[in-house]
């Protein structure tokens, strides 16, 4: 079955009034598929996500660049450039074919583990840790609303098992 273009899915998310980050998620998802199917690799899950975000910005998702202190000046500048390119701003110069080819070749040499479940889970955990307890609790509450009573019971059992295992150490 032919999968829909991430741009189409992002537009649908926008029509439904979903957040820019949700729209960008479609591009990140596509990037993970590319890595898993062997189109290219990535150094880390973080890099794979960054590639997806960059593509989303260029495709017109109005995702603001990271705030000062959250990312390097170089990254912020590139994100701003990606956003501008979507708004139809003329590029400073045509991208060099040689450089594009070099980038792709470098990515092809990278591993495929960056898109593995473990790597993505580890990355998500790391990012959540930086957000603080209140934000984590809020997102856990939001997740609970989507669960059925049976799934909630299973999750509670699993949490209790984890707590028991951690207390033994």
C-alpha positions in Angstrom: 0.0 0.0 0.0 1.4 3.4 -1.0 1.8 5.6 2.1 0.7 9.2 2.0 3.2 12.0 1.6 4.2 13.5 5.0 3.3 17.0 3.6 -0.3 15.8 3.1 -0.4 14.3 6.6 1.0 17.5 8.1 -1.6 19.6 6.2 -4.3 17.4 7.5 -2.9 17.9 11.1 -2.9 21.6 10.5 -6.5 21.6 9.3 -7.5 19.7 12.4 -5.8 22.5 14.4 -3.0 20.3 15.8 0.2 21.9 17.0 3.2 22.6 14.8 5.2 20.0 16.6 2.6 17.4 15.8 2.7 18.4 12.1 6.5 18.1 12.2 6.2 14.7 13.8 5.0 13.4 10.4 8.4 14.3 8.8 10.3 12.8 11.7 8.3 9.6 11.3 9.2 9.5 7.6 12.8 10.1 8.4 12.8 7.1 10.8 11.3 5.0 8.0 14.1 6.1 5.7 16.7 5.0 8.2 15.0 1.7 8.9 14.7 0.8 5.3 18.3 1.6 4.7 18.0 4.7 2.6 20.6 6.3 4.9 21.7 6.2 8.5 22.2 8.7 11.3 24.7 9.2 14.1 22.1 9.3 16.8 18.3 9.5 17.3 18.8 13.2 18.0 20.3 13.7 14.6 17.5 11.7 12.9 14.9 14.0 14.7 16.9 17.1 13.6 16.8 16.0 10.0 13.0 15.5 10.2 12.5 18.9 11.8 14.6 20.6 9.1 12.5 19.0 6.4 9.3 20.0 8.1 10.4 23.7 8.3 11.4 23.6 4.6 8.0 22.1 3.7 6.2 25.0 5.4 5.5 23.8 9.0 5.7 27.0 11.0 7.9 25.6 13.7 10.0 28.3 15.4 13.7 27.9 15.7 14.9 26.8 19.2 15.2 29.6 21.8 18.6 31.0 22.9 20.3 28.6 25.3 18.4 25.6 23.9 20.6 25.0 20.9 23.8 26.4 19.4 23.8 29.6 17.4 24.6 27.7 14.3 21.6 25.4 14.7 19.3 28.3 15.5 20.5 30.1 12.4 20.0 27.1 10.2 16.5 26.6 11.6 15.7 30.2 10.8 17.0 29.7 7.2 14.9 26.6 6.8 11.8 28.5 7.9 12.6 31.4 5.5 13.0 29.0 2.6 9.5 27.8 3.1 8.1 31.3 3.1 9.5 31.7 -0.4 12.6 33.8 0.5 15.2 33.3 -2.2 18.1 31.2 -1.1 21.4 33.0 -0.8 22.7 30.7 -3.4 21.7 27.4 -5.1 22.7 24.4 -2.9 25.9 22.9 -4.2 25.3 19.5 -5.8 28.8 18.4 -4.6 28.0 19.3 -1.0 24.5 17.7 -1.1 26.1 14.5 -2.5 28.8 14.5 0.2 26.2 15.0 3.0 24.1 12.0 1.7 27.2 9.8 1.4 28.2 10.7 4.9 24.8 9.8 6.2 24.9 6.5 4.2 28.0 5.5 6.1 26.2 6.0 9.5 24.5 3.2 11.4 20.8 2.3 11.3 20.5 1.9 15.1 19.5 5.6 15.5 16.0 4.7 14.5 15.7 1.6 16.7 13.0 1.5 19.4 15.7 1.5 22.1 17.4 4.6 20.7 14.2 6.5 20.3 13.0 5.5 23.7 16.3 6.6 25.3 16.1 9.9 23.5 12.5 10.6 24.5 13.4 9.7 28.1 16.4 12.1 28.1 14.3 14.9 26.7 11.5 14.3 29.2 14.0 14.4 32.1 15.0 17.9 31.0 11.4 19.1 31.0 10.8 18.7 34.8 8.4 16.7 36.9 5.3 18.9 36.4 5.5 18.5 32.6 6.1 14.8 32.8 3.1 14.4 35.2 0.9 16.4 32.8 1.8 14.3 29.8 1.3 11.1 31.8 -2.2 12.3 32.7 -2.9 13.1 29.1 -1.7 9.5 28.1 -4.0 8.0 30.8 -7.1 9.6 29.1 -6.5 7.5 26.0 -6.3 4.2 27.9 -9.1 1.7 28.5 -9.8 0.5 32.0 -8.0 -2.8 31.2 -5.0 -1.0 29.8 -4.9 1.2 32.9 -4.9 -1.8 35.2 -2.1 -3.4 33.2 0.0 -0.2 33.3 -0.6 0.1 37.1 0.6 -3.5 37.5 3.7 -2.8 35.4 4.5 0.3 37.4 4.1 -1.5 40.7 6.4 -4.3 39.4 9.0 -1.6 38.4 8.8 0.1 41.8 9.2 -3.3 43.5 12.3 -4.1 41.4 13.8 -0.6 42.0 13.3 -0.8 45.8 15.2 -4.1 46.0 18.4 -2.5 44.7 
